[in-house]
Amino acid sequence: MKNMEYQDKYLPVDPDFIDVAKKYCIEKKSGKVHYFSPQQTIEDVKGTATAIFREKHVEYLEISELKIRLDKIITLFGKPGPSYEAYDRFANACLTCEDLGQF
């Protein structure tokens, strides 16, 4: 299983989202998960949810040989996840205010 090594602090996840994720694991639900990588890029993986587990006070979803921190999930099989709002802010960032070397 590939470990995603994040350097930032784990943020608490809504217990309702954890319950939904556990239910998906029990049902062996398949689909696509969008998430923030340790480099803060948006990634996705398609596969079957197999487990939710805790390691060093951090909760993870296991899917397709990956373990993804729950607080970094943008969408879980189409359902908004804990990082959905961060993604929304990320997607709406003002690109015209950023120096892209054009000045």
VOPAGU-2260 file (C-alpha; in pm, 1 decimal, decimal comma):
REM VOPAGU-2260
SITE   aa  ch    i         X         Y         Z
SITE  MET   A    0       0,0       0,0       0,0
SITE  LYS   A    1     143,0     339,0    -101,8
SITE  ASN   A    2     169,0     586,2     185,5
SITE  MET   A    3      90,6     951,9     116,4
SITE  GLU   A    4     338,7    1148,5     333,1
SITE  TYR   A    5     173,0    1478,3     425,0
SITE  GLN   A    6     365,0    1737,3     625,3
SITE  ASP   A    7      73,9    1955,0     739,9
SITE  LYS   A    8    -137,8    1902,8    1050,4
SITE  TYR   A    9    -434,3    1663,8    1028,2
SITE  LEU   A   10    -767,2    1844,3    1059,0
SITE  PRO   A   11   -1063,6    1681,6    1234,5
SITE  VAL   A   12   -1320,7    1525,1    1001,3
SITE  ASP   A   13   -1697,5    1538,2    1051,4
SITE  PRO   A   14   -1808,6    1208,1    1209,4
SITE  ASP   A   15   -2095,8    1186,8     957,5
SITE  PHE   A   16   -1843,1    1178,3     671,6
SITE  ILE   A   17   -1645,7     907,1     851,3
SITE  ASP   A   18   -1965,8     702,9     890,1
SITE  VAL   A   19   -2041,2     736,3     517,2
SITE  ALA   A   20   -1684,4     633,6     427,6
SITE  LYS   A   21   -1705,5     330,3     659,9
SITE  LYS   A   22   -2038,8     233,1     501,4
SITE  TYR   A   23   -1878,6     251,3     155,1
SITE  CYS   A   24   -1597,8      23,7     274,8
SITE  ILE   A   25   -1842,6    -231,4     414,4
SITE  GLU   A   26   -2035,3    -222,9      84,9
SITE  LYS   A   27   -1705,0    -243,6    -113,2
SITE  LYS   A   28   -1827,7      54,3    -315,0
SITE  SER   A   29   -1627,2     145,4    -624,5
SITE  GLY   A   30   -1579,6     478,0    -793,5
SITE  LYS   A   31   -1353,9     779,6    -809,8
SITE  VAL   A   32   -1199,4     976,6    -523,7
SITE  HIS   A   33   -1057,1    1325,3    -576,8
SITE  TYR   A   34    -806,4    1442,0    -315,7
SITE  PHE   A   35    -519,7    1679,5    -241,6
SITE  SER   A   36    -178,0    1515,8    -267,0
SITE  PRO   A   37     104,1    1596,3     -23,2
SITE  GLN   A   38     227,2    1848,9    -283,7
SITE  GLN   A   39    -117,6    2018,4    -273,2
SITE  THR   A   40    -201,6    1910,4    -627,3
SITE  ILE   A   41    -543,1    1771,5    -711,7
SITE  GLU   A   42    -529,5    1398,5    -782,0
SITE  ASP   A   43    -785,3    1125,0    -835,6
SITE  VAL   A   44    -794,5     750,7    -802,4
SITE  LYS   A   45   -1053,5     502,3    -919,6
SITE  GLY   A   46   -1109,0     185,3    -723,1
SITE  THR   A   47   -1286,6       7,5    -439,3
SITE  ALA   A   48   -1296,5     145,1     -86,5
SITE  THR   A   49   -1156,6    -128,8     134,6
SITE  ALA   A   50   -1088,6      20,7     478,6
SITE  ILE   A   51   -1093,8     321,0     708,7
SITE  PHE   A   52    -819,4     308,1     968,9
SITE  ARG   A   53    -638,0     525,5    1219,2
SITE  GLU   A   54    -261,5     555,8    1236,6
SITE  LYS   A   55     -84,2     799,1    1474,4
SITE  HIS   A   56    -406,4     998,7    1536,5
SITE  VAL   A   57    -473,0    1033,5    1162,2
SITE  GLU   A   58    -759,5     864,2     977,6
SITE  TYR   A   59    -709,6     718,7     630,3
SITE  LEU   A   60    -914,4     567,5     350,9
SITE  GLU   A   61    -760,6     268,2     177,4
SITE  ILE   A   62    -844,4     247,0    -190,9
SITE  SER   A   63    -654,5      86,9    -480,6
SITE  GLU   A   64    -329,4      32,2    -290,7
SITE  LEU   A   65    -331,4     392,6    -162,7
SITE  LYS   A   66    -398,0     530,2     179,1
SITE  ILE   A   67    -541,2     879,9     161,4
SITE  ARG   A   68    -588,4    1107,1     460,8
SITE  LEU   A   69    -959,5    1162,1     516,9
SITE  ASP   A   70    -914,0    1536,8     566,1
SITE  LYS   A   71    -761,4    1563,4     214,5
SITE  ILE   A   72   -1057,6    1408,8      30,2
SITE  ILE   A   73   -1233,8    1651,5    -204,5
SITE  THR   A   74   -1499,6    1408,3    -325,6
SITE  LEU   A   75   -1567,4    1047,4    -233,8
SITE  PHE   A   76   -1763,7     875,4    -511,4
SITE  GLY   A   77   -1927,4    1208,2    -598,4
SITE  LYS   A   78   -2004,9    1308,7    -238,8
SITE  PRO   A   79   -1830,1    1627,3    -118,3
SITE  GLY   A   80   -1554,6    1551,5     130,9
SITE  PRO   A   81   -1374,0    1745,2     404,3
SITE  SER   A   82   -1149,7    1930,9     154,2
SITE  TYR   A   83   -1430,8    2030,1     -81,4
SITE  GLU   A   84   -1438,3    2389,7      46,0
SITE  ALA   A   85   -1059,6    2419,1      13,5
SITE  TYR   A   86   -1091,8    2292,5    -344,3
SITE  ASP   A   87   -1365,8    2545,2    -414,3
SITE  ARG   A   88   -1142,9    2828,8    -287,1
SITE  PHE   A   89    -850,9    2683,8    -486,1
SITE  ALA   A   90   -1057,4    2670,0    -804,6
SITE  ASN   A   91   -1184,9    3026,6    -761,7
SITE  ALA   A   92    -843,2    3184,8    -697,0
SITE  CYS   A   93    -788,6    3504,3    -891,3
SITE  LEU   A   94    -532,4    3409,4   -1154,9
SITE  THR   A   95    -510,2    3765,3   -1289,0
SITE  CYS   A   96    -359,6    3874,4    -954,7
SITE  GLU   A   97     -80,7    3619,6    -972,9
SITE  ASP   A   98     257,2    3706,4   -1126,2
SITE  LEU   A   99     303,8    3440,0   -1392,3
SITE  GLY   A  100     615,7    3605,9   -1532,7
SITE  GLN   A  101     416,2    3824,3   -1769,4
SITE  PHE   A  102     522,9    4150,8   -1595,3
